[in-house]
Amino acid sequence: MEMTEPDPMWDAAEHSETVDAFEAAIGEVSYHVWGADWCGDCHSELPDFFAALNAAGVSEDRVAVHEVDENKEGELVEEYDVELIPTIVVERQGEDGEENEEVARFEEEEDRPAADYLARQMIDANVLA
């Protein structure tokens, strides 16, 4: 998906709390992102989100991108109860065979940018290393 390219104009210094939160969670969480190139909201939200991940040094192996079709059908949609796009789910890694735990979720209708919204949820859920 083209909107997974980080926005080069996104200013990490203006979002230092967000970058710090993502950086502090490295190794603790993974990200699942659902979106589509045809989705206007995805084009609005996802480039900044990926810029934040990039600024924090989150490795690509911690991010799974799932493209959906115009019926919002695609990989893991049912398993993660995805109804709106973009949807981003942050999971804490399970220990000793335990399932991963969802600690944050952004869906299309939130009142702040995805990166800032998820960073706040991660801080509030105390998932930072």
N, C-alpha and C positions, 0 to 999 in steps of 0.2 A: 504494500500500500504506500502510495506516495506521501501521505500525511505522517508517516513514521520518521520522516527526515526532520531533524531538529531545526527549529526556527533560528537562523543565524542572528536575528535581531533581538532575541530574548536576552534580557540583561540579568545575569546571575546575581550581580551585586544588589539589584533591587529586590531580589527574592532570596536573600541569604538564609533566612530561616527555613525556607523550603529546601534549598540545596543542602543545608546542614542536616535536616531531618532525613533526607534520602541517603546522604553520605553515612550518617550514623547507623542506618539500617542495613548497610551492605553486609551480606552474608547471613542476615536474619530473615529477609523477606524475598519474595519473588512477585512479579507483576504479570497479570493477564489483561490484555487489551483487546476489546472487540470494537471493530469499526469497519468502514468501507469508504472507498474513494468517491462514491456517489453521495455521501452524507455531508451536508454543509456543516453540521455541528462538529463532526470529526475534523474537518479542515480548520475549524475555529479553535478547537481544544488540543488536539494531539500534537501538533508541532511544538507547542510550548511545553507540553508534558515531556516529550522526548528530549527537548533542550535541557530541561531540569535534570532528567536522568543522566544525560551526557555530562552536564556540569558537575554532578555529584560523583561521577566515575562509576556508575552502575554498569556492570558488564552485560553484554547482549544475551548471555546465557541465562540471565535472571529475568528476562522479559519474553513472554510468549504473545505473539500477535495473532489474533484470530479474525480473519475477514469474514463478513457475513454478506448474504445476498440482499436483494431489495425486500424480501420477506422476513429479513432478520433471522435467517437460518444459516447455520454454520457450525464449525467445530466447537464442541463443549457448551453451546448455547443453553441447552436444557439442563445440563449438569450444574451450571452456574446461575441458572434462572435469569438469563440476559433477555430483557425486553426492550431496552432503549439503547441507542448507540450515540456517542461512544459510551461504553462501560469499561471501567478499569477496576480490577480486583487486586488487592494487595494481600498476600498470604504469608503468614509466618511458617517457617519450615517445621514440620512435625519431628519430634525426637523419637528415636528408637522404634521406628515402625508406626508411629502415630500418624494420623492424617494431618495434612496441612490445615491451618486455622485461618479463616478469613478475618483480617483485622481492619480493613478499610475498603470502601467501595465508592467510586464516583460513577454517577449516571448522568446522562445528558442534561437533566433539569436542575442541577445544583446551582447555587447562587454565587459561586466563586470559580476561578479557573481550576481545572483538574489538579494540577500539581500542588497548588496552595491548599486546596481542599483535602487532598490525600495526606499531605504532610501534617496538617493539623490533626487529622484522624489518627495518624500513626503516633504523633506525640501524645495525644489523649489516651491512646490504647497502650502506651508505654512499651512500644516494640523496639525502641532504639537501643542499640548496644551500649 
